[in-house]
Amino acid sequence: MRTRLLFVLLGAVVALSMYSRGSNPEDKKTSVTTARPKGGDIVVRHADQINYNEALMPGVQIFVGNVEFFHDGVILTCDSANFFQDNNSFAAFDNVKMRQGDTLSLVCNYLFYDGNSQVAQARHNVVLRHRNSTLYTDSLDYDRYYSMGYFFEGGRLVDGATTLVSDWGQYDTRTRQAVFNYNVDLRSPDYNMATDTLYYNVLTKDVRAAGRSNVVSGTTNIYTENGHFNTNNNIAVLLDRSVVEDNNRKIVADSIVFDKQQRIAEGFGDFVVNDDENHSILSGDYCLYNDSTGFSLAHGRALLKNFAEPDTLFLHADTLKILSYNLNTDSVYRVVHGYYHSRSFREDVQSVADSLSFSTLDRRLSLYGNPIVWNERNQIFGEEIHTYFNDSTIDSIYVINQALMCEQLDSINFNQIAGKEMHMYFRDGELRESHVVQNVNINYFQLDDKIKDDTIVVAMNHAETSLLKLFMENKKVANVWTAEAEGTFYPIIFVTPKLRYLDNFAWFDYIRPRDKYDVFEWRGKPVDKVLQKTVRREVPYQKLKKKSNRAEEGNE
């Protein structure tokens, strides 16, 4: 008998000590400063045996066998208990079960309950069930007044197919909001998450990750320090320069809205999309990216860097659209559309136009709306310009309507070739051959290159023909072939300003992009230099005249 009383006394002492240290320190501060109404008296409904020992445990009632307590709507059963009637509390041992209505139940091996504060401290093999959610832990404090449960020695919350594990956490049975801290691990059928701090709403399935967080969902990897997720619709809102990686593509932005089911991501504020598979980087202020179709849309300082070749091509426009074709095949390619105020820069070629398109299939850059292309000292413009690239350098240029190529010799003298259409072919980045057709006009200056220290202009040749073929070597004209032509040779002293330049000559060096940063600075042509599109005239088809009324009457 004395041994049992000693065991009961030790149990009571342990219970009191656990009550004093079990709660989270921050929550204990709240309980001290926040007034709460005192709970009613605990009612003992049943016990097989009742024992007392005033010498060893004064004021303690010892209940053994099928013990049942009732307090303010809560029923608690256990194998044995120590009831502290003066303090309105008890310590329950073995097979402890607490039920509150039909929605909440708690089981454990040991529990200390204070009826005044309505706080239950459960220890060892604790299971808290609330509606469809179950919390497993080894140490739990449950505050009935605030409907809040705290665990601090590791816990696991199971909500349907979603499981959350952490070192410390709390669960509000009223709002159904859970907070998890330290080594948090969330697992669901759609994704897994590891983070420092996580907020999870059991009712709405909303998840918020705070601190360094890594999310894995199939082939998608997300890093965020402030992310909001919904396990129902698989939509994530990621803030603070989060990173989304999927299928060799990485998206970084001030904020990202990511729809996992639709495989669509929107980036807001200084976004960057790295596409390792297509050797490109897309950036700007806003981006829409659809991984299932390979479609991208960018606004605001939109820039596409294509580094598939040794020399990177920088493309800018107010809006950039990227369309992908033949996805999931070996022949996939993309087409980039840029409008308006498009500008591009590459070390060997630069361009400006109202709009552009670039195809990775044939490595073609097409410019529309007063386009201009520069290559070294050469400037080309017309109504449309198509530039083709090979593996490392420019391959050819095709100019349609009102074509003009100028080569700058000095501040006032320019070799000029104008025609309806123009084809230019390059080798190793240097112009080697030009073909000009229809209404060809030429102003070509002869240089005195016998002077080693300087090269001066000595004459100008003006010619007109219907077809011109120009062959270059070492950046100089090596051979010229023309159809029937008319020309005039002028010594340089007789070349007047009017003769020096063709009618459609214009030099737009001030518009030319200087480097990759200058592509954002739009400088348009003056109004009087803007090309007017050539209007194609319709063929005048012959039409039968209507029969006269008199003839029609005669036929009747």
Secondary structure, DSSP 4 states (H G I P E B T S, - for coil): -HHHHHHHHHHHHHHHHHHHH-S-HHHHHHHHHS--PPP---EEEE-SEEEEETTTEEEEEEEEEEEEEEETTEEEEEEEEEEEGGGTEEEEEEEEEEEETTTEEEEEEEEEEETTTTEEEEEEEEEEEETTEEEEEEEEEEETTTTEEEE-S-EEEEETTEEEEESEEEEETTTTEEEEEEEEEEE-SS-EEEEEEEEEETTT-EEEEEEEEEEEETTEEEEEEEEEEETTTTEEEEEEEEEEEETTEEEEEEEEEEETTTTEEEEEEEEEEEETTTTEEEEEEEEEEETTTTEEEEEEEEEEEE-SSSSPEEEEEEEEEEEEESTTSTT-EEEEEEEEEEEEEETTEEEEEEEEEEETTTTEEEEESS-EEEETTEEEE-SEEEEEE-SSSEEEEEEEEEEEEEEE-SSS-EEEEEEEEEEEEEETTEEEEEEEEEEEEEEEEEEETT-SS--EEEEEEEEEEEEEEEEEETTEEEEEEESSEEEEEEEGGG--HHHHS-TT----TTTS--SSSGGGS--PPPGGGPPPPPPPPPP----PPPPPHHHHHHH-
